[in-house]
């Protein structure tokens, strides 16, 4: 199994500086989601690449479809005003 996310004090966000509560490590699933959204996929570009890779890993698209899928996903984000 992959390693768990690092403790919040190792994240790029200074929770104390911004007056935010650090993520709760007792709920491991939500903690991983918070880490993913705060540290791994912080831009629409990151999300487009991650979603493409997930679809490839899941066998939903082939390597030859990755570029087309990523373009579609980016266009969807743009249409939703997320870019």
Secondary structure, DSSP 4 states (H G I P E B T S, - for coil): -PPPPPPGGGSSS-TTTTT-PPP-TTSHHHHHHHHIIIII--SHHHHHHHHHHHHHHTTSS-GGGHHHHHHHHHHHHHHTT--
